[in-house]
């Protein structure tokens, strides 16, 4: 099998751009996933990679070789390292088509969540607790960025993800009971009968226009002197309590 050893190869340049450029990912409707865990999660959900990239060192490992399919693209280790975002690359990646964003059941809406690690962690928790759909406005971090994908740990492939320029319309179209979190004066998560949630950015929180669209306001009990929770932690608590209520 021929080895791609040039950083100037057009395919290599394309994969590098997929990893680095959110606008290019949206235009191409493609993403680059990194590592055997994400590749295995995608395959388990029936996603067929457009291309699987691997180094010779990684291909020699049985657990990775089992994921490669019939025609992996072999890359020189140095070239592979220029493509992926991880500090310690595991030697395997894949180009995939970004899945359709539709999903059923409970939903979460994100406004201005700019940290890709928080976006990914919310997606991971949403998938773990049976949320069917995550909707993000354009001010959020790209959910298909390498950092968000790593934080999602495969959750991206278990639910529908939608990016929208009109979050308000998406919220208005949701037919369930929507809850948002507020610092004080809200219902405890254990008592809130919500089927959808709205979370805002780490600093600014929710806009007034989005806040008024919530049916319920939730306040998570915290120890005195604690100002707030990380948005991903708050989301996980809300999702867990909803599952616990349903038994």
Helices and strands as residue ranges (DSSP letters): E 3-4, H 10-20, H 22-28, E 30-34, H 36-44, E 51-55, H 56-59, H 62-65, E 73-75, H 77-83, E 92-97, E 107-111, H 116-128, E 133-137, H 146-152, G 155-158, E 160-164, H 167-173, E 178-181, G 189-191, E 196-200, H 208-211, E 216-218, H 231-246
